[in-house]
Amino acid sequence: MSAWLKDETSLHTGAAPHHGVGIFALLRDQSGPQAAQVTAAGAAWLAGATPCPRSTLAQWEERPTAPAVLPCGSAFDVVNVPALFGRRMLERLWAEGPGSGPVATHRGRMLLFAAPGTAQRLPSLLSWEEWGTGGSESSEGTDETGEQGGTMPPLLCHGTGDAVTVPPLTCASPDGGPRWLVAPDTRTPWLPGPDVLLWACVRVRRSPLSRTGAPTIFPHADQDANVYDVTRRR
């Protein structure tokens, strides 16, 4: 098991599971098109969130196409936002800010992996900015994306005591299941804290809807199949 943990080769989506052999070695493919990928180091980081990382890695070696449930609060927190608002947050983070940590989608919502402690602090910061559900501004005309009106869309913050479903290591679910937009690719990923995510929320909430033809980091053909250039992370 320790041999493939040193392998930094990316895992490409869409591969079939292999049993009894090194799955990471079998999935090396440098010639194919780039996609949201998990590296062996990224898998090790995810497994480190669990009480038994080696057991978790062994299970992933056996079933790399299965999603997993991981606890929050130690290696990461997760901020769970509606997909459209989350997409606009990512646009801001990558176009004007420091970038993002790993990001996944699940059940029509976006999961932004954040620094531990974010789940506890972000709601109070948003409330202080009066964009929470108790904000003083009118919510007339808003929908769940928070695109119009004065309130924020529903943000769920997962921290200590919570758990989230993370996408499979080696494939995206064809039925709309969890998938990576920004896949973990290192043992020590940079994770945004509550101040950075508050900044992104403020920018999105105060900005008009993206205009047709405006610069975007999402491909026009398939906006759900985006790949972020993590070398741009500042």
C-alpha positions in Angstrom: 0.0 0.0 0.0 2.8 2.5 0.8 4.3 2.1 -2.7 1.4 3.8 -4.6 1.0 6.5 -2.0 4.3 8.0 -3.3 2.9 8.1 -6.8 1.9 11.6 -7.9 0.3 10.4 -11.1 -3.2 11.7 -11.7 -6.2 9.3 -11.8 -8.4 9.8 -14.8 -12.1 9.5 -14.6 -14.1 6.7 -16.3 -11.8 3.8 -15.5 -13.1 0.4 -14.5 -12.2 -1.0 -11.1 -9.4 -3.5 -10.8 -9.0 -5.9 -7.9 -5.9 -7.4 -6.3 -3.5 -5.0 -8.1 -2.3 -1.4 -7.7 -5.2 0.6 -9.0 -3.2 3.8 -9.1 -0.5 2.3 -11.3 -3.1 0.9 -13.7 -4.9 4.2 -14.1 -1.9 6.2 -15.3 -2.7 7.9 -18.6 -0.8 11.1 -19.5 -2.0 11.2 -23.0 -5.8 11.6 -22.5 -7.7 14.9 -22.1 -7.5 16.6 -18.8 -10.4 16.1 -16.4 -11.1 16.6 -12.7 -8.6 14.2 -11.2 -7.5 12.8 -7.9 -3.9 12.0 -7.3 -2.6 9.4 -4.9 -1.4 12.2 -2.7 -4.8 13.7 -2.8 -6.4 10.4 -1.8 -4.0 10.1 1.1 -5.1 13.6 2.3 -8.7 12.6 2.1 -8.1 9.4 4.0 -6.3 11.4 6.7 -9.6 12.8 7.7 -10.7 9.4 9.0 -9.6 7.6 12.3 -8.1 4.8 10.3 -6.4 6.2 7.1 -4.8 2.9 6.1 -8.1 1.0 6.2 -9.8 3.8 4.2 -7.0 3.6 1.6 -7.3 -0.2 1.4 -11.1 0.1 0.8 -10.5 2.7 -2.0 -7.9 0.4 -3.5 -10.6 -2.3 -3.6 -13.5 -0.1 -4.7 -12.1 3.1 -6.4 -15.4 3.8 -8.2 -17.5 4.0 -5.0 -18.2 7.3 -3.2 -17.2 7.6 0.5 -18.4 9.3 3.6 -15.8 11.3 5.4 -15.9 13.1 8.7 -15.4 16.9 8.8 -13.6 19.0 11.4 -10.1 17.6 11.5 -8.6 17.7 8.0 -11.2 20.0 6.5 -14.7 21.6 6.9 -17.1 21.8 4.1 -19.4 24.7 3.0 -22.4 23.4 1.1 -24.1 25.9 -1.2 -26.6 25.8 -4.1 -24.9 24.9 -7.4 -25.4 28.2 -9.2 -24.3 30.4 -6.3 -21.4 28.1 -5.7 -20.4 28.4 -9.3 -20.4 32.2 -9.1 -18.3 31.9 -5.9 -15.7 29.9 -7.7 -15.7 32.3 -10.6 -14.8 35.1 -8.1 -12.3 33.0 -6.2 -10.4 32.0 -9.3 -10.7 35.2 -11.3 -10.0 37.7 -8.5 -9.1 35.8 -5.4 -6.6 33.1 -4.2 -8.3 30.2 -5.9 -10.1 27.4 -4.0 -9.4 24.1 -2.3 -11.0 20.9 -3.5 -14.6 21.3 -4.7 -17.2 18.7 -5.4 -20.8 18.6 -6.5 -23.5 16.4 -5.0 -27.3 16.4 -5.3 -27.5 19.7 -7.0 -25.3 21.5 -4.5 -21.6 22.4 -4.4 -19.2 21.3 -1.6 -16.4 23.7 -1.0 -13.7 22.2 1.2 -12.5 24.7 3.7 -10.0 25.1 6.6 -11.0 23.4 9.8 -13.0 25.9 12.0 -14.7 27.5 9.0 -18.0 25.8 9.7 -18.1 27.5 13.1 -17.0 31.0 12.1 -18.6 31.6 8.7 -22.3 31.6 9.8 -21.6 34.3 12.4 -19.6 36.4 9.9 -22.4 36.1 7.4 -24.9 37.1 10.1 -22.8 40.1 11.0 -22.9 41.1 7.4 -26.7 40.8 7.5 -26.8 38.3 4.6 -28.1 35.4 6.8 -31.7 34.3 7.1 -32.1 36.9 9.9 -30.8 39.8 7.7 -32.6 43.0 7.6 -32.9 43.3 3.9 -36.0 42.3 2.0 -36.1 38.7 0.6 -38.8 39.6 -1.9 -38.0 38.3 -5.3 -35.4 35.8 -4.2 -35.1 32.2 -5.2 -32.9 29.5 -3.7 -29.9 30.7 -5.6 -30.0 34.1 -4.0 -29.6 35.8 -7.4 -32.1 38.6 -6.7 -33.3 40.3 -3.5 -31.3 40.8 -0.3 -30.8 37.5 1.3 -28.2 34.8 0.9 -29.1 31.4 -0.4 -29.1 28.5 2.1 -25.5 27.8 3.1 -24.9 24.6 5.1 -21.6 24.5 7.1 -20.3 21.0 8.0 -17.7 20.9 10.8 -16.9 18.8 13.8 -19.4 16.0 14.3 -20.6 16.2 10.6 -19.8 14.0 7.6 -20.0 14.5 3.9 -20.2 12.2 0.8 -17.1 12.6 -1.4 -17.0 11.5 -5.0 -15.3 8.3 -6.2 -11.6 8.5 -6.9 -11.7 7.3 -10.4 -15.0 8.1 -12.1 -17.8 10.5 -12.2 -21.3 9.1 -11.6 -23.3 9.1 -14.8 -26.6 9.5 -12.8 -25.8 12.9 -11.3 -24.0 11.5 -8.3 -21.1 13.2 -6.6 -18.2 14.4 -8.8 -15.1 16.5 -8.4 -14.8 19.9 -9.9 -11.5 20.7 -8.2 -10.0 17.4 -7.2 -7.5 17.0 -4.3 -4.0 16.6 -5.7 -1.6 17.0 -2.8 -1.2 15.8 0.8 -1.3 19.4 2.0 -3.9 21.3 -0.1 -4.5 25.0 0.5 -7.9 25.5 2.0 -9.8 28.8 2.2 -10.8 30.0 5.6 -14.0 31.8 6.6 -12.6 35.2 5.7 -11.9 34.1 2.1 -15.3 32.5 1.7 -17.0 35.5 3.2 -15.2 37.7 0.7 -16.5 35.5 -2.2 -20.0 35.5 -0.8 -20.0 39.3 -0.6 -18.6 39.7 -4.1 -21.2 37.4 -5.6 -24.1 39.0 -3.6 -23.1 42.5 -4.6 -22.5 41.7 -8.3 -25.0 41.5 -11.1 -25.6 38.3 -12.9 -22.9 37.3 -15.4 -23.5 38.8 -18.8 -23.4 36.7 -22.0 -19.9 36.9 -23.3 -18.3 37.8 -20.0 -15.1 36.0 -19.2 -15.6 32.6 -17.5 -13.5 29.7 -16.4 -16.4 27.3 -17.1 -16.4 25.7 -20.6 -19.4 26.8 -22.6 -20.1 23.4 -24.0 -20.5 21.6 -20.7 -20.4 23.8 -17.7 -20.5 20.9 -15.3 -17.3 19.4 -16.6 -15.0 22.3 -15.6 -11.4 21.8 -14.9 -9.7 24.6 -12.9 -6.0 25.3 -13.5 -4.7 24.9 -10.0 -1.3 26.4 -11.1 -3.2 29.7 -10.9 -3.8 29.3 -7.2 -2.0 32.1 -5.4 
